[in-house]
Every structure is written in structure tokens, then in C-alpha cells.
Amino acid sequence: MSKKPDNELVNNRVALRNYEILETVEAGISLVGTEIKSLRDHGGNLRDAYVIFDSGEAFLKECSIAPYRFGNVHNHEERRLRKLLLHKYEIRKFEKECQLKGATVIPLAMYLKHGMVKVKLALARGRKLHDKREAIKAKEVKREISKRMKEKS
């Protein structure tokens, strides 16, 4: 199991269980000051978040960033639409694949890179129940093999 890096602010582990990841991309996100402060204080949640496309732009919807506790009247709205900063060709590509393949774009993580908040987005297809079971079985087999290898050495 991978450790959480120091610069990772929010992680969406449930997405890896419920979706089959087809492709990932890094995107910038447009935030206000109190949102960044709240994220640095671990006040974010990506559990129900997804990306919508509107007139050639991408927006992160249902992403929850808790109000900053010292924000007073200048605090942000918790579940507002947040614009994603992607190249036009990336937006067109993801929008087209969502329409054709029946996939969706979901956020996997938010992290700091050179002082800026970045979002790791994934083009994903929902897993069926039997697919989830197969993934769990494969993970258990892999864990058992590594356990046996450690015992032998």
C-alpha cells in the first residue's frame, strides 16, 4: 500500500474501488484564498465529486472544501462549482470520450505542486459488483504471494 505524500491534501480512495481508471491527467483549479487555507488544514473531501463540461470549459462539481475556521465574512461557499484549468484539446478529448464510451471524469486527489493546488483527474468507467469482487480476490492473492515470499527469505 502506498504512503500518502507530504504534499497531498485530499485523496479519493473510494473512487479506486468503484471505478476502473482508463486515463489520468493533472489539472489546475481556480480557488479563492480561504479555500486554499482550508485545504492546507485538511478540510477537503472528493468523495462525491465529478467533472462537468459546459461551453468548452470543465468544472469540478460536488467537491466539498470546508469553510476556513478563521475566515469570518470572507469565507467561501462549501460546495460551489470550481473551474478546472485544462488545455482545450484535453477538455474536448475528455468530453468526447464521456459521450461515446459512457465514462465519467472524476478527481482522484488534490495536492500541492510548486505552491499551486493541482487536481489529479481520471477518465473512469464504473465497475460492476462482480468486477469489484474480482479486484478484491486479485489483491488478496497478491498479498498472500508477497507474504509467502517474505517467509521464505
C-alpha positions as CSV (number, residue, x, y, z in Angstrom):
1,M,0.0,0.0,0.0
2,S,1.4,3.4,-1.0
3,K,2.1,6.0,1.6
4,K,0.4,9.4,1.3
5,P,3.0,12.0,0.1
6,D,3.5,15.1,2.2
7,N,2.2,17.5,-0.5
8,E,-1.1,15.5,-0.9
9,L,-4.0,17.5,0.5
10,V,-7.1,15.3,-0.3
11,N,-7.4,11.7,-1.6
12,N,-10.4,9.9,-3.1
13,R,-9.7,6.3,-2.2
14,V,-13.4,5.2,-2.8
15,A,-13.0,6.1,-6.5
16,L,-10.3,3.5,-7.0
17,R,-12.7,0.8,-5.6
18,N,-15.8,1.9,-7.5
19,Y,-14.3,2.8,-10.9
20,E,-11.9,1.3,-13.5
21,I,-9.4,4.0,-14.3
22,L,-8.8,4.4,-18.0
23,E,-6.6,7.5,-18.1
24,T,-5.3,10.2,-15.8
25,V,-4.3,13.9,-16.2
26,E,-3.1,16.7,-14.0
27,A,-5.2,19.9,-13.9
28,G,-5.0,23.2,-12.2
29,I,-8.0,24.5,-10.2
30,S,-9.3,28.1,-9.6
31,L,-9.7,28.6,-5.9
32,V,-10.1,31.6,-3.5
33,G,-7.8,32.3,-0.6
34,T,-9.9,30.8,2.2
35,E,-10.3,27.5,0.1
36,I,-6.5,27.1,-0.1
37,K,-6.1,27.7,3.6
38,S,-8.8,25.2,4.4
39,L,-7.3,22.6,2.1
40,R,-3.9,23.1,3.7
41,D,-5.7,22.5,7.1
42,H,-7.0,19.1,5.6
43,G,-10.6,20.4,5.1
44,G,-11.4,18.9,1.7
45,N,-13.5,15.9,0.5
46,L,-13.6,14.4,-3.0
47,R,-16.0,11.5,-2.3
48,D,-19.0,12.6,-4.4
49,A,-17.1,14.9,-6.8
50,Y,-17.2,14.7,-10.6
51,V,-16.4,16.9,-13.6
52,I,-18.9,18.5,-15.8
53,F,-18.3,20.2,-19.2
54,D,-20.1,23.4,-20.2
55,S,-19.4,25.6,-23.3
56,G,-15.8,24.4,-23.7
57,E,-14.9,24.6,-20.0
58,A,-14.5,22.0,-17.3
59,F,-15.9,22.4,-13.8
60,L,-15.5,20.4,-10.6
61,K,-18.9,19.8,-9.1
62,E,-19.8,18.5,-5.6
63,C,-16.3,18.9,-4.2
64,S,-16.5,19.8,-0.6
65,I,-14.0,22.2,0.9
66,A,-14.9,23.1,4.5
67,P,-15.2,26.7,5.4
68,Y,-12.0,28.1,6.9
69,R,-12.5,28.5,10.6
70,F,-10.8,31.9,10.7
71,G,-12.4,33.2,7.5
72,N,-15.2,35.4,9.1
73,V,-17.3,37.2,6.4
74,H,-14.9,36.5,3.6
75,N,-15.4,32.7,3.8
76,H,-16.2,30.7,0.7
77,E,-19.3,28.5,-0.2
78,E,-18.6,24.9,0.7
79,R,-19.9,23.1,-2.5
80,R,-19.5,25.7,-5.3
81,L,-18.5,25.0,-8.9
82,R,-14.8,25.3,-9.3
83,K,-13.2,25.9,-12.7
84,L,-10.6,23.4,-13.8
85,L,-7.6,24.7,-15.8
86,L,-7.0,22.3,-18.7
87,H,-6.0,22.8,-22.3
88,K,-8.8,23.0,-24.8
89,Y,-7.7,19.8,-26.5
90,E,-7.8,17.9,-23.2
91,I,-11.3,19.2,-22.4
92,R,-12.6,18.2,-25.9
93,K,-11.0,14.8,-25.6
94,F,-12.5,14.1,-22.2
95,E,-15.9,15.4,-23.2
96,K,-15.9,13.3,-26.4
97,E,-14.9,10.1,-24.6
98,C,-17.6,10.7,-21.9
99,Q,-20.3,11.0,-24.5
100,L,-19.1,8.0,-26.6
101,K,-17.9,5.5,-24.1
102,G,-20.3,6.3,-21.2
103,A,-17.4,7.1,-19.0
104,T,-17.0,9.9,-16.5
105,V,-14.3,12.2,-15.3
106,I,-13.6,12.1,-11.5
107,P,-11.0,13.6,-9.3
108,L,-8.6,11.2,-7.6
109,A,-6.5,13.6,-5.5
110,M,-5.7,17.3,-4.7
111,Y,-2.1,18.1,-4.0
112,L,0.4,21.0,-3.9
113,K,2.9,21.3,-6.7
114,H,5.3,24.3,-6.6
115,G,2.9,26.1,-4.3
116,M,-0.1,25.6,-6.5
117,V,-3.1,23.3,-5.9
118,K,-3.4,20.6,-8.6
119,V,-6.1,18.0,-9.2
120,K,-5.4,14.6,-10.5
121,L,-8.3,13.7,-12.8
122,A,-9.2,10.3,-14.2
123,L,-11.3,9.2,-17.0
124,A,-13.1,6.3,-15.4
125,R,-15.8,3.7,-16.1
126,G,-18.0,2.3,-13.2
127,R,-17.2,-1.2,-12.0
128,K,-19.9,-3.8,-11.7
129,L,-20.2,-5.8,-8.5
130,H,-18.5,-8.9,-9.9
131,D,-15.6,-6.7,-11.2
132,K,-15.2,-5.4,-7.6
133,R,-15.1,-8.9,-6.3
134,E,-12.5,-10.0,-8.8
135,A,-10.3,-7.0,-7.9
136,I,-10.5,-7.9,-4.2
137,K,-9.6,-11.5,-5.0
138,A,-6.6,-10.5,-7.1
139,K,-5.4,-8.1,-4.4
140,E,-5.7,-10.9,-1.7
141,V,-3.8,-13.3,-3.9
142,K,-1.1,-10.7,-4.5
143,R,-0.9,-10.1,-0.7
144,E,-0.7,-13.8,0.0
145,I,2.1,-14.3,-2.5
146,S,4.2,-11.4,-1.1
147,K,3.6,-12.8,2.4
148,R,4.9,-16.2,1.4
149,M,7.9,-14.7,-0.3
150,K,8.8,-12.8,2.9
151,E,8.6,-16.1,4.9
152,K,11.0,-17.9,2.6
153,S,13.7,-15.2,2.8
